[in-house]
Amino acid sequence: MRYVLPAAVALLAIAIGVAAVVLGEADDSPGLQALGAALVIATIAFGVRMLLRRRSR
């Protein structure tokens, strides 16, 4: 149960990042694509880091 809220927030952040990449491609905006990609990568890295820290305890 304690993974539900962080997982929901992570999925929302990834969805927003993917939408930013798609909309940035449609508008030919490399800055928006970079921000979207950075958001997705940072969310995945934070999630993996959180899982590894909880597992080591």
C-alpha positions in Angstrom: 0.0 0.0 0.0 2.9 2.4 0.6 4.0 2.0 -3.0 0.6 3.1 -4.5 1.0 6.9 -4.1 4.7 7.1 -5.3 3.8 4.8 -8.2 0.8 7.0 -9.2 2.9 10.1 -9.1 5.7 8.5 -11.1 3.2 7.3 -13.8 1.8 10.8 -13.9 5.2 12.4 -14.3 6.2 9.9 -17.0 2.9 10.6 -18.9 3.5 14.4 -18.7 7.1 13.8 -19.9 5.9 11.7 -22.9 3.3 14.2 -23.7 5.9 17.0 -23.7 8.1 15.0 -26.1 5.2 14.4 -28.5 3.9 18.0 -28.4 7.5 19.3 -28.7 8.0 17.2 -31.8 4.7 18.4 -33.3 5.6 22.0 -32.7 9.3 21.5 -33.6 10.4 22.7 -30.2 13.7 21.0 -29.1 13.5 22.6 -25.7 10.2 21.1 -24.9 11.4 17.7 -26.1 14.5 18.0 -23.9 12.5 18.9 -20.8 10.1 16.0 -21.4 12.9 13.5 -21.9 14.7 14.9 -18.8 11.5 14.5 -16.8 11.0 10.9 -17.8 14.7 10.0 -17.2 14.7 11.7 -13.8 11.5 10.0 -12.7 12.8 6.6 -13.7 16.1 7.2 -12.0 14.4 8.4 -8.8 12.1 5.4 -8.8 15.0 2.9 -9.1 17.0 4.7 -6.4 14.0 4.6 -4.1 13.4 0.9 -4.6 17.1 0.1 -4.1 17.2 2.0 -0.9 14.1 0.3 0.5 15.4 -3.1 -0.5 18.8 -2.6 1.3 17.1 -1.9 4.6 
